């Protein structure tokens, strides 16, 4: 077993209590020191869930400036999962996530040179529709003789 004197921070976001507990036990088993709370100067790597985007982890969860000279390595939770399956701490290099944000290359119209352009995420609109919602025939809360085409407002 590789004995690593590595200080890690387990990012709890999107992991779940059960898995978080298992990962903490794995850190103890593999001689990894779990640091709590997060301190950028006190951590070598941050273990993160794969479903989280890199820019969200760095900017919104950890509140780090992406232009920082030093940002700890982001390592997938698969590192600990696979290590538990193998019953030994695996090298973390294959599980390190890139700190490069999601960027796409587009062609510059003037000179056809490739230009990096950050992808913009679609904005979700949380406003309700202006159309009244109709009740479906599958609603079991209503008597059979009630008009099912009434809107919510008409039923109140």
N, C-alpha and C positions, 0 to 999 in steps of 0.2 A: 504494500500500500504506500502511495506517495504521501509523505508527511509534509504538508504545506503550512508554513507560518503565514497564512494569508488572512488579511482582515477584509471581511465582506459585509455588505449591507444587503439584506433581503428586502426588496421592494414589495410591500404587501399588496399593492394594487392589483386587482384581478386574479390573485392567487387563491384566495379562499382560506378559511381558518384551518381546515383539515390539512391541506397541502402545506400551508405555512408551518404548521407544527411539525410535519414530516421533514420539511426542508431544514428547520432549525435542528432537529435531531440528527439529520445527515451532516450538518456542519460540525456538530460536536463529534460525531463518529469519525469524520475525516480531518479532525484537528483544524478546522477553519474557525476563526474568531468572528462571531456575528456582532457587529457594531450597531448599537441603537442609542440614540437617534442618529440619523444620517449626518455625517460631517465630512465634507469633501477632503479635508486634510488628514483624515483618519482612516481612509478606506482605499483598498487597492482595486476592488471591483464591486459592481452592483449587480446582483442577480435579479433578473427581470423576466416577467411573463412574455411569451412570444407575441401575444395578441396586441400588446401595446406598441404604438409607433415611437420611434426613436425621438423625434422632435417633441412629442407629448411628454415622454419621460424626462427629458432634459429641461425643457422650458417650463412646462406646466406643473409637473409633479415635484421635481427636485428644485425648481426655481433657479436653474443654473443658466448662465449666459453662454450660448453656444460658441462664442468667440474666446472663452476661457482658454488659457494656455494648457491647463491640465483638467481633463475630465476623466474620472475613473472608467475602466473598461466596463461595458455593459455585457453581461454574460447571461445566456439563456438559462431558464430553469431546467431545461433538458440536461444541462451539465450535471446537476445533482440527481435528477431522475435516472439518467443513464449510469451514473456512478453507483447509485443504490442497486440497480439491476446487476452491474458488474461486481458488486461488493468490494469495490476499491475506487479511490478517487482518480478519475480519468483526467488527462491533460485538458486544460480549459481552452486552449487555442481554437479548436474546431467549433467551440460554442460562443466565441466572442462575436458580438454584433457590431456591425459597422456604425461608426458615428456620422457617416455621410447621410444627410437627409435625403428624402425622396426627391430626386432631381431628374428631369427629363431633358434630352438634348433636342433642340429645335434648330432649324436653319434660319440664319439671319438673312432677311430679304435683300439687303444691299450687296453682300459679298458671298452669299451662300456658305458662310462659315458656321460651324456648329456652335451653338450658344447654350449654356446651361440655364435652365429656367425652372424655378421652383413651382411645383404643381400646386394649384390652389384647390382647396377642398370645397365641395359644394356646401352652401349655407342651407341649413334646414330651417324651414319655416314652421314655428310651433303654433301659429294661429289656427283656430278652428275654421272649418269650411263654412262659407256663408249659406250653403245649401242645407235645408233641414234634413235630419236623419230620419229615415223611414224604418219602422219596425219590421222585422222579418217574420215570416210565418213560423219559423222554428222557435220563437220565443215562447217558452212553456209557461210563463207567468200570466198569460192572458186567457180569458174565456174564449171559447170557440165562436161565440156570437159577437165578439167585439171586432170593430172595423180595424184590420191590421194595417191599413194605409195611412193611419193618423201619424202625425209627427209627434215628437216628444212634447213640444209645447202645447199641442192640442189635447194631450192626455192629462196634463196637469190641471 
